[in-house]
Amino acid sequence: MRFTIDRIEKDKATIELENGEMLTIPAVLLEGAKEGDAVTLTVEEKRIDTHSIFEQLRNKYSHN
């Protein structure tokens, strides 16, 4: 997702999304960016093998 920083005021930043919608977010999320910058947001999915985690815990604590 790409957005443009419309303005930064104190601890809030107003950004314009690709569809034209305006959104206010905490300015700290845009550290080092300035008004007019185009920003690309990437979301990564990390899957956790919960079965392995539970198996490890079961093995660790079943001997006590």
Contacts in CASP RR format, 6 or more apart in sequence:
PFRMAT RR
TARGET T0000
AUTHOR 0000-0000-0000
METHOD contacts of the structure
MODEL  1
MRFTIDRIEKDKATIELENGEMLTIPAVLLEGAKEGDAVTLTVEEKRIDT
HSIFEQLRNKYSHN
1 17 0 8 1.000
1 18 0 8 1.000
1 40 0 8 1.000
1 41 0 8 1.000
2 18 0 8 1.000
2 38 0 8 1.000
2 39 0 8 1.000
2 40 0 8 1.000
2 41 0 8 1.000
3 15 0 8 1.000
3 16 0 8 1.000
3 17 0 8 1.000
3 18 0 8 1.000
3 23 0 8 1.000
3 38 0 8 1.000
3 39 0 8 1.000
3 41 0 8 1.000
4 15 0 8 1.000
4 16 0 8 1.000
4 36 0 8 1.000
4 37 0 8 1.000
4 38 0 8 1.000
4 39 0 8 1.000
5 13 0 8 1.000
5 14 0 8 1.000
5 15 0 8 1.000
5 30 0 8 1.000
5 33 0 8 1.000
5 34 0 8 1.000
5 35 0 8 1.000
5 36 0 8 1.000
5 37 0 8 1.000
5 39 0 8 1.000
6 13 0 8 1.000
6 14 0 8 1.000
6 15 0 8 1.000
6 16 0 8 1.000
6 22 0 8 1.000
6 35 0 8 1.000
6 36 0 8 1.000
7 13 0 8 1.000
7 14 0 8 1.000
7 35 0 8 1.000
8 14 0 8 1.000
8 27 0 8 1.000
8 30 0 8 1.000
8 34 0 8 1.000
8 35 0 8 1.000
9 27 0 8 1.000
10 27 0 8 1.000
11 26 0 8 1.000
11 27 0 8 1.000
11 28 0 8 1.000
12 24 0 8 1.000
12 25 0 8 1.000
12 26 0 8 1.000
12 27 0 8 1.000
13 24 0 8 1.000
13 25 0 8 1.000
13 26 0 8 1.000
13 27 0 8 1.000
13 29 0 8 1.000
13 30 0 8 1.000
14 22 0 8 1.000
14 23 0 8 1.000
14 24 0 8 1.000
15 22 0 8 1.000
15 23 0 8 1.000
15 24 0 8 1.000
15 25 0 8 1.000
15 30 0 8 1.000
15 39 0 8 1.000
16 22 0 8 1.000
16 23 0 8 1.000
17 23 0 8 1.000
30 37 0 8 1.000
30 39 0 8 1.000
33 39 0 8 1.000
END
